[in-house]
């Protein structure tokens, strides 16, 4: 096909298309201005995991979005997961995992591997995504500065009827207290904290903590304007499978009681409720598979997730 073929776009057409694209970009920026002002100087906690972490394109996009938040005056804190990476390393080392109700039983040898993966490889990879995008991120774990002080998680497995029994999960913990001073120090220096969900016990024990739970506890402690929970679903769905845009804490609890919120969504909603109760202004369950989902939630009129706020 020759360059003179009539089906090829003419130079003036390319220029017009380029100008239109630039005009649209300017309109987007202008439309975001009220929201940029709204969150300027605020702290936003983002729980990062799932498909958003596993897919390279989404990971790169996430890094750029977090860097952009910092550049426009928001103070982001990232708390990340790493379940697939942990599974891969345990398999490589021929360490077999046992689960109870989806929770991994973690012995001493296993917690050493988990900390190595979460606080080492994954933590630095996430920090690098953000730093390469133009903002300075620093990877830490919940043990640094005793940020996440944890206790052993007691899990009760349901037996026949209404009976249940306590199950020892080993070095699996839950946050008991958050000391955010190390976060404030990093934020005050213009840095973005990237936190691995590993906590410290009273006697120096190391605990693996669910990333959602850790992010919620951090968000409450720093009184975050928003906790953004990146998941692999669009948000909380109603009886017709449609996304619910907003819930009060009372409405969310009622839906759990009535069985309208079920399965794996229950602990996510409960984490959001605890974060709001502890001091976060609101929490949002977002689909991390959607590119720029954090920016869409913060800087557009109708965010793509389910916002949970106090009554």
matplotlib code that plots the C-alpha trace (Angstrom):
import matplotlib.pyplot as plt

x = [0.0, 1.5, 1.6, -0.8, -3.5, -6.8, -7.5, -4.4, -5.0, -3.8, -1.4, -4.1, -6.4, -3.6, -3.1, -6.8, -7.0, -3.9, -5.4, -8.7, -6.8, -4.9, -8.2, -9.7, -6.7, -7.0, -10.7, -9.9, -7.3, -9.7, -12.5, -10.2, -9.2, -11.9, -10.9, -7.2, -7.9, -10.1, -7.4, -4.3, -2.3, -4.5, -3.2, -4.5, -3.8, -3.9, -4.0, -2.3, -2.6, -4.4, -4.5, -3.2, 0.0, 0.3, -0.1, 2.8, 0.8, -1.4, 1.6, 3.4, 0.1, -0.3, 3.3, 2.6, -0.7, 0.8, 3.6, 1.1, -0.8, 2.3, 3.2, -0.3, 0.0, -1.6, 0.3, -0.1, 0.8, 0.9, 0.3, 0.9, 0.1, 2.1, 0.3, 1.1, 4.8, 4.9, 3.3, 5.8, 8.8, 7.4, 6.9, 10.4, 11.8, 9.6, 7.7, 4.2, 1.4, -1.6, -4.7, -7.7, -10.7, -8.3, -5.8, -2.2, -0.8, 2.6, 5.5, 8.8, 10.6, 7.7, 7.5, 11.2, 10.4, 7.3, 9.2, 11.9, 9.4, 7.2, 9.7, 12.4, 11.5, 7.9, 8.4, 11.3, 9.5, 6.5, 8.7, 10.7, 7.5, 6.7, 10.3, 10.7, 7.6, 9.1, 8.3, 10.6, 9.2, 10.8, 10.0, 9.6, 7.8, 5.5, 8.4, 10.3, 9.9, 7.4, 4.9, 2.6, 2.6, 0.8, -0.6, -1.3, -4.5, -7.0, -9.1, -12.3, -13.2, -16.9, -17.8, -21.2, -24.1, -23.2, -20.0, -16.6, -13.0, -9.9, -7.2, -3.5, -2.4, 1.2, 2.8, -0.3, -1.1, -3.5, -2.6, -2.9, -1.5, -0.2, 2.7, 2.6, 5.7, 7.9, 5.2, 5.0, 8.8, 8.8, 5.8, 7.4, 10.5, 8.5, 8.7, 6.1, 6.0, 5.5, 4.6, 5.0, 2.3, 4.6, 4.2, 6.2, 5.0, 5.7, 8.6, 10.0, 7.9, 7.4, 3.8, 2.4, -0.7, -3.4, -2.7, -6.3, -6.3, -2.9, -4.0, -7.2, -5.4, -2.9, -5.6, -7.4, -4.3, -3.2, -6.8, -6.6, -9.1, -9.5, -8.6, -8.6, -8.9, -7.8, -9.6, -10.5, -14.2, -16.0, -17.1, -20.0, -22.8, -26.6, -29.1, -29.1, -25.4, -25.1, -22.4, -23.5, -21.9, -22.1, -23.0, -23.1, -21.6, -25.1, -26.2, -23.1, -23.6, -27.2, -26.4, -23.9, -26.5, -29.1, -26.8, -26.7, -22.9, -21.4, -18.2, -14.8, -16.5, -17.4, -13.9, -13.2, -16.2, -15.5, -11.9, -13.4, -15.8, -13.0, -10.9, -13.7, -14.5, -10.8, -10.6, -10.4, -13.0, -14.1, -13.0, -13.6, -13.6, -12.2, -11.6, -7.8, -8.2, -9.4, -6.5, -6.1, -8.8, -7.3, -7.3, -10.9, -12.0, -10.4, -10.5, -13.8, -17.4, -18.6, -15.9, -15.8, -16.0, -18.2, -17.6, -18.2, -18.5, -19.6, -23.3]
y = [0.0, 3.3, 6.4, 8.1, 5.6, 7.4, 5.2, 6.5, 9.4, 12.8, 14.9, 17.4, 14.6, 13.3, 16.9, 17.3, 14.0, 14.9, 18.3, 16.7, 14.2, 17.1, 19.0, 16.0, 15.7, 19.3, 18.9, 15.8, 17.8, 20.7, 18.4, 16.8, 20.2, 20.3, 16.8, 17.6, 20.4, 18.2, 15.7, 18.0, 17.2, 14.2, 10.8, 7.9, 4.3, 1.8, -1.9, -3.4, -7.0, -9.5, -9.1, -5.5, -6.9, -10.0, -8.4, -6.4, -3.7, -3.1, -3.1, -0.4, 1.6, 1.3, 2.6, 5.6, 6.4, 6.3, 8.6, 11.0, 11.1, 12.2, 14.8, 16.4, 16.8, 13.6, 11.5, 7.9, 4.9, 1.5, -1.8, -4.8, -8.5, -11.3, -14.6, -16.0, -15.0, -16.8, -19.9, -20.0, -19.7, -22.4, -24.7, -24.0, -24.9, -28.0, -26.7, -27.9, -25.6, -26.6, -24.4, -24.2, -22.2, -20.6, -19.6, -20.9, -22.7, -21.1, -22.7, -21.1, -22.2, -21.0, -17.6, -17.0, -17.7, -15.5, -12.6, -13.0, -12.8, -10.1, -7.8, -8.5, -9.3, -8.1, -5.1, -3.8, -4.6, -2.5, 0.4, 0.3, 0.5, 3.8, 5.2, 4.4, 6.4, 9.5, 9.6, 8.3, 5.2, 3.4, -0.2, -1.1, -3.9, -3.7, -4.7, -1.5, 1.0, -1.5, -0.1, -3.1, -4.6, -7.9, -10.8, -14.4, -14.8, -17.2, -18.9, -20.8, -23.5, -24.4, -27.9, -29.6, -27.4, -24.2, -25.6, -24.4, -25.3, -23.1, -23.8, -22.8, -21.2, -20.7, -17.4, -15.8, -12.6, -9.7, -6.1, -5.2, -1.7, 0.6, 3.1, 5.3, 7.4, 5.8, 6.5, 10.2, 10.5, 9.1, 11.2, 14.3, 13.7, 13.6, 9.8, 7.2, 4.3, 0.9, -1.5, -5.3, -6.9, -8.5, -7.6, -7.9, -9.7, -8.7, -11.2, -10.4, -13.0, -12.5, -12.7, -12.9, -10.6, -10.5, -7.5, -6.3, -6.3, -4.6, -1.8, -1.2, -0.9, 1.5, 3.6, 3.9, 4.8, 7.6, 8.9, 8.5, 10.3, 7.1, 3.5, 2.1, -1.7, -3.1, -6.4, -8.7, -7.7, -4.5, -3.8, -4.8, -6.2, -6.0, -8.8, -8.3, -8.4, -4.7, -2.7, -0.6, 2.8, 3.7, 2.2, 3.6, 1.4, 0.6, -0.5, -2.6, -4.4, -5.0, -6.6, -8.9, -9.9, -10.6, -12.7, -10.2, -9.8, -13.3, -15.3, -13.5, -10.1, -10.3, -9.9, -7.1, -5.1, -5.8, -4.5, -1.3, -0.9, -1.3, 1.3, 3.8, 3.1, 3.6, 7.0, 6.7, 9.0, 6.4, 3.1, 2.0, -1.5, -1.2, -3.4, -3.5, -5.0, -1.6, 0.6, 3.8, 2.7, 4.7, 7.9, 7.2, 6.8, 10.0, 12.4, 11.8, 12.4, 8.9, 6.5, 2.9, 1.2, 0.8, 3.5, 2.7, 5.5, 6.2, 6.6]
z = [0.0, -1.0, 1.2, -1.1, -0.5, 0.2, 3.3, 5.1, 7.5, 6.1, 8.2, 9.0, 10.3, 12.6, 13.9, 14.6, 16.4, 18.5, 19.3, 20.4, 22.6, 24.3, 24.7, 26.4, 28.7, 29.7, 30.5, 32.6, 34.6, 35.0, 36.2, 38.8, 40.3, 43.1, 44.1, 44.1, 46.5, 48.6, 49.3, 49.3, 52.5, 53.4, 54.2, 52.0, 52.9, 50.0, 50.4, 47.4, 46.3, 44.1, 40.3, 40.6, 42.0, 39.8, 36.3, 35.1, 33.3, 36.3, 38.6, 36.5, 36.4, 40.1, 40.7, 38.5, 40.2, 43.7, 42.5, 41.0, 44.3, 46.1, 43.4, 43.7, 47.5, 48.8, 51.4, 50.4, 52.5, 50.8, 52.7, 50.4, 50.4, 48.8, 49.1, 45.6, 46.1, 49.5, 48.0, 45.2, 47.5, 49.9, 47.0, 45.8, 49.2, 49.4, 52.5, 52.6, 53.8, 55.8, 55.9, 58.2, 56.8, 54.3, 57.0, 56.7, 59.8, 60.2, 62.1, 62.9, 59.7, 57.6, 59.3, 58.4, 54.8, 54.9, 56.4, 53.8, 50.9, 52.3, 53.9, 51.3, 47.7, 47.5, 49.7, 47.6, 44.3, 45.3, 46.5, 43.2, 41.2, 42.8, 42.9, 39.2, 38.5, 40.0, 43.7, 46.5, 48.3, 51.2, 52.0, 55.7, 57.6, 60.5, 62.8, 61.9, 64.7, 66.2, 63.8, 64.1, 67.5, 67.2, 69.1, 68.1, 66.2, 67.8, 65.2, 66.1, 63.7, 63.6, 64.5, 64.4, 65.3, 67.1, 68.6, 67.7, 68.7, 68.9, 66.4, 66.9, 63.6, 64.9, 63.9, 62.5, 64.2, 64.4, 65.1, 68.8, 68.6, 65.8, 66.6, 63.5, 64.4, 61.8, 59.2, 60.2, 60.0, 56.5, 55.3, 56.9, 54.9, 51.7, 51.3, 50.6, 53.2, 51.7, 54.5, 54.6, 56.9, 59.4, 63.1, 66.3, 69.4, 73.0, 73.3, 69.8, 68.0, 64.3, 63.1, 59.6, 59.4, 56.8, 54.5, 54.6, 58.4, 58.6, 56.2, 58.1, 61.4, 59.9, 58.3, 61.6, 63.5, 61.1, 60.8, 57.0, 54.8, 52.8, 53.1, 49.6, 49.5, 46.1, 45.6, 42.7, 42.7, 41.7, 45.3, 47.5, 45.4, 46.1, 45.7, 41.9, 41.5, 41.1, 42.8, 45.8, 45.6, 49.3, 52.6, 56.1, 58.9, 60.2, 56.7, 56.2, 59.6, 58.8, 55.4, 57.1, 59.8, 57.1, 55.0, 52.1, 52.4, 52.3, 51.9, 51.5, 51.4, 55.0, 56.4, 53.9, 55.0, 58.7, 58.1, 56.6, 59.6, 62.1, 60.2, 60.2, 63.9, 64.7, 63.0, 59.2, 57.6, 55.1, 53.5, 49.9, 48.4, 44.9, 41.9, 41.5, 38.0, 36.7, 35.6, 37.6, 40.0, 42.9, 40.8, 39.6, 43.2, 44.5, 41.6, 39.8, 40.9, 41.0, 42.1, 40.9, 44.3, 47.4, 50.0, 53.6, 56.1, 59.6, 60.2]

ax = plt.figure().add_subplot(projection="3d")
ax.plot(x, y, z, "-o")
ax.set_aspect("equal")
plt.show()
